[in-house]
Amino acid sequence: MISALNRLKDNTIELTITIPLKDVEDGIKATLIKLSKEVTIKGFRKGKAPIKKVEENIGKGKIIEEATNDIIVKAYIKALEEHNLKPIISPKVAIISKEDKKDWQIKAITCEFPKVDVGSYKEDLKKELAKDSIWTPDKKKAGGQAADNREEKIDKIFKALTKTQEITVPKPLIEDEVNRMLSRLIEQTSKLGMTIEQYLTSIGKNSETLRKEYETQAVETIKLELILSAIADLEKIEAKEEDVKKMINTAPDEETRKKLESPQQQIYIKQLLRKRTVIDNLSKLI
């Protein structure tokens, strides 16, 4: 297999991968064997028909279609290993060529975590907050109320943190976050009995305007998440198992608790607890 790596200025990774004909044929053969165990052909018991009969019955085009994903995934994983890459999102794959009896060629676009240097984050944060002549932790709001509201304080810290870090967020990461935001919006409007078009009309916006707004929000959100994660790594903050169990036990019912006990959900809970600890520590700095 031949793969060429191209890193763009924003840390987007482009992989152009040539999949040898032998790998393509091996993938098609493996898929055919798998399908032969699942289909029932007249005159034969399920999974007992000769391979040739199975191929004739299903059709070569359908078999290749079924095999394509596995062939591409294997080639992509090999390319990642070859270039020692650790992508953080699923790739966007385009098939460049897929001709019969020839090598295939694909292009995969993904990205890795941008580099984030938070070695001096405490000093940087204090300096950035000191620039704000309007707000300091002991300032008074209109009416004499102390400006120590935790939510407001954390918001100020977040804004200051993102200002102290020069992070170029890869485009695929932004697109991934924007798509998540749009999916949530579509789900919410659907619950209200509205289409996304109706909702946009009601607020005087179009899809292009909304997407641009979401892109701006996505960049800030991603920057903050990267910074908080980097601080957690720097300070060696890890979630304790007993704290994970406590969070799971706060679930309202047994069914929800069981879902939260899955390995994936526990990883998410640990990340959430790590982030919470970082935020608590930051709030004590000022």
FENBEL-V304793 format. One record per residue. N is the residue number from 1. RES is the residue in three letters. SS is DSSP state (H for helix, E for strand, L for the rest). OMEGA is omega in degrees with one decimal (999 if undefined). Layout:
BEGIN
n->[N:N]
res->[RES:RES]
ss->[SS:SS]
omega->[OMEGA:OMEGA]
END
This chain:
BEGIN
n->[1:2:3:4:5:6:7:8:9:10:11:12:13:14:15:16:17:18:19:20:21:22:23:24:25:26:27:28:29:30:31:32:33:34:35:36:37:38:39:40:41:42:43:44:45:46:47:48:49:50:51:52:53:54:55:56:57:58:59:60:61:62:63:64:65:66:67:68:69:70:71:72:73:74:75:76:77:78:79:80:81:82:83:84:85:86:87:88:89:90:91:92:93:94:95:96:97:98:99:100:101:102:103:104:105:106:107:108:109:110:111:112:113:114:115:116:117:118:119:120:121:122:123:124:125:126:127:128:129:130:131:132:133:134:135:136:137:138:139:140:141:142:143:144:145:146:147:148:149:150:151:152:153:154:155:156:157:158:159:160:161:162:163:164:165:166:167:168:169:170:171:172:173:174:175:176:177:178:179:180:181:182:183:184:185:186:187:188:189:190:191:192:193:194:195:196:197:198:199:200:201:202:203:204:205:206:207:208:209:210:211:212:213:214:215:216:217:218:219:220:221:222:223:224:225:226:227:228:229:230:231:232:233:234:235:236:237:238:239:240:241:242:243:244:245:246:247:248:249:250:251:252:253:254:255:256:257:258:259:260:261:262:263:264:265:266:267:268:269:270:271:272:273:274:275:276:277:278:279:280:281:282:283:284:285:286]
res->[MET:ILE:SER:ALA:LEU:ASN:ARG:LEU:LYS:ASP:ASN:THR:ILE:GLU:LEU:THR:ILE:THR:ILE:PRO:LEU:LYS:ASP:VAL:GLU:ASP:GLY:ILE:LYS:ALA:THR:LEU:ILE:LYS:LEU:SER:LYS:GLU:VAL:THR:ILE:LYS:GLY:PHE:ARG:LYS:GLY:LYS:ALA:PRO:ILE:LYS:LYS:VAL:GLU:GLU:ASN:ILE:GLY:LYS:GLY:LYS:ILE:ILE:GLU:GLU:ALA:THR:ASN:ASP:ILE:ILE:VAL:LYS:ALA:TYR:ILE:LYS:ALA:LEU:GLU:GLU:HIS:ASN:LEU:LYS:PRO:ILE:ILE:SER:PRO:LYS:VAL:ALA:ILE:ILE:SER:LYS:GLU:ASP:LYS:LYS:ASP:TRP:GLN:ILE:LYS:ALA:ILE:THR:CYS:GLU:PHE:PRO:LYS:VAL:ASP:VAL:GLY:SER:TYR:LYS:GLU:ASP:LEU:LYS:LYS:GLU:LEU:ALA:LYS:ASP:SER:ILE:TRP:THR:PRO:ASP:LYS:LYS:LYS:ALA:GLY:GLY:GLN:ALA:ALA:ASP:ASN:ARG:GLU:GLU:LYS:ILE:ASP:LYS:ILE:PHE:LYS:ALA:LEU:THR:LYS:THR:GLN:GLU:ILE:THR:VAL:PRO:LYS:PRO:LEU:ILE:GLU:ASP:GLU:VAL:ASN:ARG:MET:LEU:SER:ARG:LEU:ILE:GLU:GLN:THR:SER:LYS:LEU:GLY:MET:THR:ILE:GLU:GLN:TYR:LEU:THR:SER:ILE:GLY:LYS:ASN:SER:GLU:THR:LEU:ARG:LYS:GLU:TYR:GLU:THR:GLN:ALA:VAL:GLU:THR:ILE:LYS:LEU:GLU:LEU:ILE:LEU:SER:ALA:ILE:ALA:ASP:LEU:GLU:LYS:ILE:GLU:ALA:LYS:GLU:GLU:ASP:VAL:LYS:LYS:MET:ILE:ASN:THR:ALA:PRO:ASP:GLU:GLU:THR:ARG:LYS:LYS:LEU:GLU:SER:PRO:GLN:GLN:GLN:ILE:TYR:ILE:LYS:GLN:LEU:LEU:ARG:LYS:ARG:THR:VAL:ILE:ASP:ASN:LEU:SER:LYS:LEU:ILE]
ss->[L:E:E:E:E:E:E:L:L:L:L:E:E:E:E:E:E:E:E:L:H:H:H:H:H:H:H:H:H:H:H:H:H:H:H:H:L:L:L:L:L:L:L:L:L:L:L:L:L:L:H:H:H:H:H:H:H:H:L:H:H:H:H:H:H:H:H:H:H:H:H:H:H:H:H:H:H:H:H:H:H:H:H:L:L:L:L:L:L:L:L:E:E:E:E:E:E:L:L:L:L:L:L:E:E:E:E:E:E:E:E:L:L:L:L:L:L:L:L:L:H:H:H:H:H:H:H:H:H:H:L:L:L:L:L:L:L:L:L:E:L:L:L:L:L:E:L:L:L:H:H:H:H:H:H:H:H:H:H:H:H:H:H:H:L:L:L:L:L:L:H:H:H:H:H:H:H:H:H:H:H:H:H:H:H:H:H:H:H:H:H:L:L:L:L:H:H:H:H:H:H:H:L:L:L:L:H:H:H:H:H:H:H:H:H:H:H:H:H:H:H:H:H:H:H:H:H:H:H:H:H:H:H:H:L:L:L:L:L:L:H:H:H:H:H:H:H:H:H:L:L:L:L:H:H:H:H:H:H:H:L:L:H:H:H:H:H:H:H:H:H:H:H:H:H:H:H:H:H:H:H:H:H:L:L:L]
omega->[178.7:178.1:178.9:-177.5:176.9:177.8:178.1:-176.1:-178.8:178.9:170.6:-179.6:175.1:177.9:173.7:-171.1:174.0:-178.8:-178.2:-179.8:-179.5:178.9:177.9:-178.2:177.0:179.4:178.7:179.4:179.8:178.9:179.2:178.6:178.6:180.0:-178.9:179.4:-175.2:-175.5:175.4:-179.5:-177.0:179.3:-179.4:174.2:-178.4:177.5:-175.9:-179.0:176.9:-178.2:-178.6:179.0:179.6:-179.6:179.2:-176.1:-177.1:-176.9:-175.9:-179.4:-179.4:180.0:179.0:178.0:179.7:-175.4:-171.6:-176.4:-179.4:179.9:-178.8:-179.1:179.7:179.3:-180.0:179.4:177.1:-179.8:177.5:179.4:-179.4:-176.6:179.3:-178.3:177.3:-178.0:-178.5:175.8:176.5:-176.1:169.4:-172.5:174.5:178.2:-179.8:177.2:-176.5:-176.5:179.9:177.1:177.2:173.6:173.7:174.5:179.9:174.1:-179.6:-179.9:179.4:177.3:174.3:176.2:174.0:177.8:179.8:-179.9:-178.6:-177.5:-178.9:-172.9:-178.6:179.4:-179.8:-179.4:-179.1:178.4:-178.1:179.9:179.4:178.9:-177.7:-177.2:-177.8:-172.9:167.9:-174.8:-176.7:177.3:177.8:173.9:173.9:-179.1:175.5:-178.7:179.7:-177.6:-177.8:177.2:-173.8:-177.5:179.1:-179.2:179.9:179.2:177.7:179.8:-179.8:-178.9:179.4:179.8:-178.2:177.4:-175.8:-175.4:174.7:-177.5:174.2:-177.5:179.9:-178.6:179.6:179.3:177.2:-179.9:179.7:-179.7:178.5:179.0:176.6:179.7:178.9:178.9:178.0:-180.0:179.3:179.3:-179.3:-179.7:178.3:178.8:178.5:-179.6:-179.3:171.2:179.2:178.8:178.7:179.9:-179.2:177.8:-177.2:-179.5:175.9:178.8:172.9:-174.4:-179.2:179.1:-179.4:-178.6:178.8:177.9:179.8:178.4:178.1:178.5:-177.8:-179.8:-179.0:179.6:-178.5:178.2:-177.9:179.8:179.1:179.9:-179.0:178.2:179.7:177.3:178.2:178.1:-179.1:-177.6:179.6:179.2:177.8:178.5:178.1:-178.5:-178.4:177.8:176.3:179.7:179.0:-179.7:179.0:-177.3:177.1:179.2:-173.6:-177.8:-176.4:-179.2:178.4:179.0:179.8:178.2:-178.7:-179.5:178.1:-178.5:-179.1:-179.5:179.3:175.4:179.2:-179.7:178.8:177.9:179.8:-179.7:176.5:-179.7:-179.8:179.4:178.0:-179.3:177.9:179.6:178.9:-177.7:-179.5:-177.4:-176.9:999]
END
